[in-house]
Amino acid sequence: MGGVNKAQWRLSLVDPPGVGNGKPRHGYEPLASVWHGEEDAELLEKLIRFYPRKRPRLILDATVNGGRFWRGSQRRVVGLDIERRHEPTIAGDNSAMPFRQNVFDVIVYDPPHIPNQGRDKSKDFNVRFGLGGRSPKECDYSFAHTYPSFLAEAWRVLKPEGLLLCKIADYVHNHRYQWAHIDLIQAARAIGFCPCDCIVKVRKGPIVDPKWKHAHHSRRQHCYWLVFRKSDRCE
Ligand SMILES: C[S@@+](CC[C@H](N)C(=O)[O-])C[C@H]1O[C@@H](n2cnc3c(N)ncnc32)[C@H](O)[C@@H]1O
């Protein structure tokens, strides 16, 4: 780690080698728990600088899609996606990953969204870019049943003390609030991950579905970035 002690890493007093000029920053830079910026890529870079104890060398995006999270990034990222048409680095299933154990420093996960049922623009967006998916009634219209098998694989291929960064949104479906972020935290805990932090990412306005003009649920105006560590301690 060449002259940089563990405490400095943890406090982000210096840029990780290869990022920035390697000189100590002036003071500690806190990370706020609410993010109002537009781009996930910008926030993700902040997370990757803030949380790791060691400079992350190899990153896996386990649901890479078109790679929007890595636009403009110099990071070494392996992109995995089950859909070949997105042209990932490797086409494959994140519940049976084609990697050896303990190879990645960071894994990023952004599971499919349940598309809004109305004819709104976000639904078109989800369909057009393959971001959304369908979950049948027997799975309670949720993707929570896919979390355990992904998480078991993420645990296997992540190095000890490695980070798992997940973007996840709750939603209302079938007249019920779907607690996706709680489902994910519970599933991750069951595998052994330490849930370490939660960033709320706020969008400009709430998603309004024209089909549900008088829904008696608050309109979702945020999602979460959850931070897990393959460790028994957060910091
Ligand atoms: C919400 S999108 C990810 C969007 C991406 N983060 C971005 O900003 O461009 C979810 C992606 O997960 C992929 N996916 C769904 N199930 C998967 C699986 N079992 N293994 C790997 N990829 C999967 C989908 O094909 C889709 O591209």
The ligand as an SDF file (V2000), in Angstrom:
LIG
                    3D

 27 29  0  0  0  0  0  0  0  0999 V2000
  -31.9900   -3.0590  -14.8610 C   0  0  0  0  0  0  0  0  0  0  0  0
  -30.9990   -3.7850  -16.1110 S   0  0  0  0  0  0  0  0  0  0  0  0
  -29.3730   -3.2220  -15.7150 C   0  0  0  0  0  0  0  0  0  0  0  0
  -29.1220   -1.8330  -16.2630 C   0  0  0  0  0  0  0  0  0  0  0  0
  -27.6820   -1.3880  -16.1800 C   0  0  0  0  0  0  0  0  0  0  0  0
  -27.2430   -1.2460  -14.8060 N   0  0  0  0  0  0  0  0  0  0  0  0
  -27.5560   -0.0510  -16.8490 C   0  0  0  0  0  0  0  0  0  0  0  0
  -27.6400    0.9900  -16.1930 O   0  0  0  0  0  0  0  0  0  0  0  0
  -27.3900   -0.0640  -18.0650 O   0  0  0  0  0  0  0  0  0  0  0  0
  -30.9620   -5.4570  -15.6230 C   0  0  0  0  0  0  0  0  0  0  0  0
  -30.1340   -6.3360  -16.5310 C   0  0  0  0  0  0  0  0  0  0  0  0
  -30.0000   -7.6140  -15.8880 O   0  0  0  0  0  0  0  0  0  0  0  0
  -29.9620   -8.6010  -16.8770 C   0  0  0  0  0  0  0  0  0  0  0  0
  -30.2790   -9.8790  -16.2330 N   0  0  0  0  0  0  0  0  0  0  0  0
  -31.4860  -10.3320  -15.8210 C   0  0  0  0  0  0  0  0  0  0  0  0
  -31.3510  -11.5350  -15.2690 N   0  0  0  0  0  0  0  0  0  0  0  0
  -30.0340  -11.8670  -15.3130 C   0  0  0  0  0  0  0  0  0  0  0  0
  -29.2750  -13.0100  -14.9070 C   0  0  0  0  0  0  0  0  0  0  0  0
  -29.8530  -14.0560  -14.3150 N   0  0  0  0  0  0  0  0  0  0  0  0
  -27.9550  -13.0090  -15.1220 N   0  0  0  0  0  0  0  0  0  0  0  0
  -27.3560  -11.9500  -15.7140 C   0  0  0  0  0  0  0  0  0  0  0  0
  -28.0170  -10.8430  -16.1370 N   0  0  0  0  0  0  0  0  0  0  0  0
  -29.3390  -10.8020  -15.9320 C   0  0  0  0  0  0  0  0  0  0  0  0
  -30.9900   -8.1310  -17.8920 C   0  0  0  0  0  0  0  0  0  0  0  0
  -30.7580   -8.7220  -19.1470 O   0  0  0  0  0  0  0  0  0  0  0  0
  -30.7590   -6.6210  -17.8780 C   0  0  0  0  0  0  0  0  0  0  0  0
  -29.8680   -6.2540  -18.9050 O   0  0  0  0  0  0  0  0  0  0  0  0
  1  2  1  0
  2  3  1  0
  2 10  1  0
  3  4  1  0
  4  5  1  0
  5  6  1  0
  5  7  1  0
  7  8  2  0
  7  9  1  0
 10 11  1  0
 11 12  1  0
 11 26  1  0
 12 13  1  0
 13 14  1  0
 13 24  1  0
 14 15  1  0
 14 23  1  0
 15 16  2  0
 16 17  1  0
 17 18  1  0
 17 23  2  0
 18 19  1  0
 18 20  2  0
 20 21  1  0
 21 22  2  0
 22 23  1  0
 24 25  1  0
 24 26  1  0
 26 27  1  0
M  CHG  2   2   1   9  -1
M  END
$$$$
